[in-house]
């Protein structure tokens, strides 16, 4: 994975969880953390988009359909 090297400190329990989860997914710890950060960013953007749609008067069902379409579009683009 290309990127800028940074340093992050975790307690031992968190490091063990990180190592275990990364191994379960067949990734190294850095790649696993990067994936978590990207996933969290996507969730936050989708939540903001849903809130915007709701504020604009779209029904929750319509907002859910648009959000599902955005998720599907993002998955096919990856």
C-alpha positions as CSV (number, residue, x, y, z in Angstrom):
1,X,0.0,0.0,0.0
2,X,1.5,3.3,-1.0
3,X,1.1,6.2,1.2
4,X,2.7,8.5,3.7
5,X,4.1,6.8,6.8
6,X,2.7,7.9,10.1
7,X,3.0,6.8,13.7
8,X,0.0,5.8,15.8
9,X,0.1,4.4,19.4
10,X,-2.4,1.9,20.7
11,X,-2.7,0.1,24.0
12,X,-1.9,-3.7,24.0
13,X,-5.5,-4.9,23.9
14,X,-6.3,-2.7,20.9
15,X,-3.1,-3.9,19.1
16,X,-4.2,-7.5,19.7
17,X,-7.6,-6.8,18.3
18,X,-6.2,-5.0,15.3
19,X,-3.7,-7.8,14.5
20,X,-6.4,-10.5,14.9
21,X,-8.9,-8.6,12.6
22,X,-6.3,-7.8,10.0
23,X,-5.2,-11.5,9.9
24,X,-8.9,-12.6,9.6
25,X,-9.2,-10.4,6.6
26,X,-5.8,-11.4,5.1
27,X,-4.4,-7.9,5.4
28,X,-1.5,-6.3,7.2
29,X,-2.4,-3.9,10.1
30,X,-1.8,-0.8,8.0
31,X,-4.0,-1.9,5.1
32,X,-6.7,-2.9,7.6
33,X,-6.6,0.5,9.4
34,X,-6.7,2.3,6.0
35,X,-9.8,0.3,5.0
36,X,-11.5,1.1,8.3
37,X,-10.8,4.8,7.9
38,X,-12.2,4.8,4.3
39,X,-15.3,2.8,5.4
40,X,-15.9,5.3,8.2
41,X,-15.6,8.2,5.8
42,X,-18.1,6.6,3.4
43,X,-20.5,6.0,6.2
44,X,-20.3,9.6,7.4
45,X,-20.8,11.0,3.9
46,X,-23.8,8.7,3.3
47,X,-25.2,9.8,6.6
48,X,-24.7,13.5,5.6
49,X,-26.3,12.9,2.2
50,X,-29.3,11.1,3.9
51,X,-29.7,14.0,6.3
52,X,-29.6,16.5,3.4
53,X,-32.2,14.5,1.4
54,X,-34.5,14.3,4.5
55,X,-34.1,18.1,5.1
56,X,-35.0,18.6,1.4
57,X,-38.3,16.9,2.0
58,X,-37.6,13.4,0.6
59,X,-39.3,10.7,2.5
60,X,-37.2,8.3,4.5
61,X,-38.0,5.5,2.0
62,X,-36.9,7.7,-0.9
63,X,-33.7,8.7,1.0
64,X,-33.0,5.1,1.7
65,X,-33.5,4.2,-2.0
66,X,-31.1,7.0,-3.1
67,X,-28.6,6.0,-0.4
68,X,-28.8,2.3,-1.5
69,X,-28.2,3.4,-5.1
70,X,-25.2,5.5,-4.0
71,X,-23.7,2.5,-2.1
72,X,-24.3,0.2,-5.1
73,X,-22.7,2.7,-7.4
74,X,-19.7,3.1,-5.1
75,X,-19.2,-0.7,-4.8
76,X,-19.2,-1.1,-8.6
77,X,-16.7,1.7,-9.0
78,X,-14.3,0.1,-6.6
